[in-house]
Amino acid sequence: MPVELTSFTAKVSGGKVQLDWTTATEINNSGFDIERSFDGSTFTSVGFVKGNGTTTEPREYSFIDKFEFKATQSIYYRLKQFDYDGSVNYSNIISVVVEMPLEYSLDQNYPNPFNPSTK
């Protein structure tokens, strides 16, 4: 395996999904195509992160999926790793649940020293 992937995680932050992964070693790594799926089987490319070629040092990578999610749903991700010779390897599939707020509220602004009332 040209890239030894040691971790691949996803977390929701501010309505966006942040993907983080770490490699232990890399051989001829051109980069990673980030793929998203809503059903766990049909994946679409959503971005690319350049690799570090050949290295024996651990490397950390990150990608933020800026897709505007409209409802609570499970989202699946995988990495498609490209070598300089054109060969491709896939990571394991991970999932994350994006939850939308159930209600919105506007609270009283008191005490507001600059404006005692709100219209």
N, C-alpha and C positions, 0 to 999 in steps of 0.2 A: 504494500500500500504506500503510495507516494506521500500521503499526508496522514500523520497520526493525530487524529482528533481526540482530545482528552475531555472536552465538555462542549455542550451545545444547549443553551437555555433561552427561554423567552419570558418576558414579563411585560405587563401592561402598565403604562405610565402616561397619564394625561390623555387617555383615549388613543394613544399610539402604542405599537408593540415594539419593544426593544429586544433585539436578538444579540446574544453574546456567545462567542465560542473561542476556544483555545486549542492550539496545536502544540504537540511536544516536539515534533520534527517535521520538516517539509523537504521533499525532493522534487525539483522542477515544477513548483506550484505556480501556475499562472494566476489563479484567483478562484473566487467562489461566486457562483450565481445563486442568489437567494430566491427560493420558489415558495409560493403561497398556494394553499388550497382551502376550499370551504367544505369539501366532502371527504378529504383524506386520500383521494385517489387521482384527481385531475389537478395538476399543478401548473401554475403560471409564473414566469419570471417576474420579479418585482425590483430587482437591483443587482449590482455586481460590486464586489469588494476585491481589490487587487491583492494577490498573494505575495509572499516574500521569496519566491524562487526556491533556493536550496539553503536550508539552515538547520542546525542542530539545537538551536535555542528555542525555548517556548515563545510563542507569539499569541497575542490577544487581538481579537477582531470584534467589531460591533457594527450593527446596522439598525436603523430605525425605520420601520414600516409606517409611512405617513398616510396610509389609506384611511379615509373617513368612514368609520364603522357606524352603521345606522341602527343597529339592534344588538341585543345580547346574542353572542354566537361563539362557537368554537372555531378556531382557525388553526390550520396545520402548516408547518414549515419544514423545509429540508434544504440542505446545501448541496449544490451540484458543483463539485470541485473539478477544475480543468488543469491539466498538465500542459507544459509547453509543446509536447508532442501531439496534443489533440485528444488524448485519452481522458475519460470522464469517470468520476466516482461519486456516489451519492452517500450522504449521511443518513442516519436514522431519522425518522419523522418525529417531530415533537409537536405538541399542541398547547394552546393557551385559550382561555375563555375571556372574551372581551365583554364586560358588563356595562350596560348603559344605566344611567340614574333612573330610579323608579319615580321620583318626584322632584320638583324644583320648588324653592321657596325664597321669599324675600323677607328678611328680618328687619325689625325696627332699627333705625340708625342712631337712636338715643343712647348714651349722651354723645352728641356731636358738638364740639365746642365752636365750630364754625357756622353751623346752621341748625337752629333748634327745631326746625320742622322740615318735612319732606312733602313735596307736592307731586 
